């Protein structure tokens, strides 16, 4: 169950308490949305709590009721985004029965999410790099979380038995993220959906060969 | 004399960022380590940030020159890419402080980031020459080469953060597999995996 800030916890149970919970959740979400916007615009280093609360239209005290500091706010933003993407990826995998189509669906889902939430994507994929060790660690873990999905492809490939660990998969994921990273950096969000075929071929080619990867990329 | 001050500043800056990280490195500490006076520094650099970017550019230029020379020694695309990959690996691993400096400055300073992207674009150009290797590769989009270079960058960053840069050479055959697969086909790419242990041994003994 979500923990409310201290002064809210003392309110009576019942309808009032429910309303206060809703308000607290809504305030937290407003702060997070505002933080993503401000960070995307000014960069993490140029973002202050004052700018976030101004953008969110909440009192400074409300910010500190929800987050210890700017970094905690960024990490919460990151955690929410990672979880949202994980759920989308799970649904994408579940909707397909074949491994190549599952990989394609996860990449498509990732690109859709980035295009829907470019400010959030910029915060997570670019600004997290300069936001301290905890943010970088989350970034790495989030990316590595997708390696097992790709690694299943080794069963379909012939000569990859000698490759240790998941470096191949980590590299593929790194390459995909890099392509998005570059478009976000250049403000070319509109180009991102068009990357899908190239990304799918990049991800599947090492396992299936170029011809089959191109077919899957084309949705065949 | 001025050159000496500039060189000492560069050495101290790279060493300190390597030890402490960019965020925790102050100009005063660099000057103290370098034995350079503030006015000497001021004659060489407009600011601490511009010093970082200039040093970044100097180091990156050395990386580009050495890796492109390695490519040229290969004599053909495939061997050239192999040699370039191993040379790049060597440069990254031989000086951890320099690698940390190059990564952190390019993340923190916009101008260095733009320069990094230009350098990576040159690497992507070299990889994308693979489209001339066989007719089937002619239609491969350049973004594919960009992704391969991005994979290298992300891999270096991950090794740096995990504190295991010394393990990077073990990943070179996988990166070469990823590089060769689209341009030469899977069977040719598998050759990179098969020869990986021998190449790694040659690299470790200084023959590669």
Interface residues (C-beta under 8 A of the other chain):
Chain A: X45 X129 X130 X136 X137 X140 X143 X157 X158 X159 X160 X162 X163 X164 X167 X168 X170 X171 X172 X173 X174 X175 X176 X177 X178 X179 X181 X182 X185 X195 X198 X199 X201 X202 X205 X206 X209 X210
Chain B: X107 X108 X113 X117 X136 X141 X143 X144 X146 X147 X148 X149 X150 X151 X152 X153 X154 X155 X158 X161 X162 X170 X171 X173 X174 X175 X177 X178 X181 X182 X185 X186 X187 X189 X190 X193 X194 X196
